[in-house]
Amino acid sequence: MESPLNDSSDSGDSNAYTPPKVWTWQKANGGQFANINRPVAGATFEQDLPVGRHPMQLYSLATPNGVKVTVMLEELLALGHSGAEYDAWLIRISEGQQFGSGFVAANPNSKIPALVDRSGPQPVRVFESGAILLHLAEKFGTLLPSGAARAEALSWLFWQMGSAPYLGGGFGHFFAYAPSKMQYPIDRFAMEVKRQLDVLDQRLAQSAYLAGDDYSIADIAVWPWYGALAKGQLYGAGEFLDAASYTHVVRWADQIAQRPAAKRGRMVNRAWGPPETQLHERHEASDFDSQTEDKKPAPAAG
Ligand SMILES: N[C@@H](CCC(=O)N[C@@H](CS)C(=O)NCC(=O)O)C(=O)O
């Protein structure tokens, strides 16, 4: 006899679903991003990536995962590390540009951000935002403390990598992007995200930054996700999650938002929002003053 615990057929729940024996891909399953999700990996068309003149070539978009890397590069430049000069190329994931052959060669996982470090004799590809932050911190010997604080910084860095999918792929997806609002997944992921905010709040009640007294790659990784969430800037969910009540997270988020490198980093590869906040590509430091969307000439009529 089959276990009644797994049988949803007579549960009276109108959302009940009995999975078939073998899952198949229903292309038109609705929801935002349904057009870019697919169950297979690899390139779907041939397209080389552009290469600029700087040592670091970044292929990205200003989502929270992308912003981590542009903030890091701007922090390194602000510290005087000219080897961190970079070209940032825009990858429009909603148009499927992450499935081009050049991008897939840089990141077989087809997700932004992807970095190609061209400072040595052979280009080195680095994908996964946490790996990129670590690569840059080790290369330039900064923003990653030593000793016990290093263990703390790496712990929070990897905490972010493991936790954010519950925030983005879990809570954000069902709260903001799914074709209909379903209480079960929203309850499940709201509870987890509030728990995560409390984890951060309790840590930031003890120390200025996540790894201790000093700003590090742990803060750079966590801020674009949880800083934005605490400030009500993610998924329109500030009130729903009572985000303002996590006062230590809000204090820390405000502090980082004041950093000139954070202000610049969040503009790079941004393709939405007020035109003066959008710098689609970044090739020179002066681009922040001259190349934002508000400064571009309007297209000729006709
Ligand atoms: N764990 C990855 C996540 C990267 C990620 O999820 N990137 C998203 C944008 S935030 C993406 O490129 N999505 C495109 C797709 O899934 O096709 C990282 O931290 O680098």
Ligand as a Chemical Component Dictionary entry (heavy atoms), coordinates in Angstrom:
data_LIG
# 
_chem_comp.id                   LIG 
_chem_comp.type                 NON-POLYMER 
_chem_comp.pdbx_formal_charge   0 
_chem_comp.three_letter_code    LIG 
# 
loop_
_chem_comp_atom.comp_id 
_chem_comp_atom.atom_id 
_chem_comp_atom.alt_atom_id 
_chem_comp_atom.type_symbol 
_chem_comp_atom.charge 
_chem_comp_atom.model_Cartn_x 
_chem_comp_atom.model_Cartn_y 
_chem_comp_atom.model_Cartn_z 
_chem_comp_atom.pdbx_ordinal 
LIG N1  N1  N 0 26.325 31.468 -7.433  1  
LIG C1  C1  C 0 26.437 32.329 -8.577  2  
LIG C2  C2  C 0 25.067 32.837 -8.951  3  
LIG C3  C3  C 0 25.095 33.669 -10.203 4  
LIG C4  C4  C 0 23.690 33.946 -10.706 5  
LIG O1  O1  O 0 22.715 33.345 -10.234 6  
LIG N2  N2  N 0 23.586 34.844 -11.687 7  
LIG C5  C5  C 0 22.296 35.157 -12.278 8  
LIG C6  C6  C 0 22.011 36.646 -12.193 9  
LIG S1  S1  S 0 22.032 37.193 -10.520 10 
LIG C7  C7  C 0 22.306 34.789 -13.757 11 
LIG O2  O2  O 0 23.261 35.044 -14.441 12 
LIG N3  N3  N 0 21.212 34.189 -14.238 13 
LIG C8  C8  C 0 21.073 33.858 -15.618 14 
LIG C9  C9  C 0 20.535 32.474 -15.820 15 
LIG O3  O3  O 0 20.235 31.796 -14.830 16 
LIG O4  O4  O 0 20.412 32.075 -16.978 17 
LIG C10 C10 C 0 27.377 33.485 -8.254  18 
LIG O5  O5  O 0 27.369 33.932 -7.110  19 
LIG O6  O6  O 0 28.144 33.925 -9.140  20 
# 
loop_
_chem_comp_bond.comp_id 
_chem_comp_bond.atom_id_1 
_chem_comp_bond.atom_id_2 
_chem_comp_bond.value_order 
_chem_comp_bond.pdbx_ordinal 
LIG N1  C1  SING 1  
LIG C1  C2  SING 2  
LIG C1  C10 SING 3  
LIG C2  C3  SING 4  
LIG C3  C4  SING 5  
LIG C4  O1  DOUB 6  
LIG C4  N2  SING 7  
LIG N2  C5  SING 8  
LIG C5  C6  SING 9  
LIG C5  C7  SING 10 
LIG C6  S1  SING 11 
LIG C7  O2  DOUB 12 
LIG C7  N3  SING 13 
LIG N3  C8  SING 14 
LIG C8  C9  SING 15 
LIG C9  O3  DOUB 16 
LIG C9  O4  SING 17 
LIG C10 O5  DOUB 18 
LIG C10 O6  SING 19 
# 
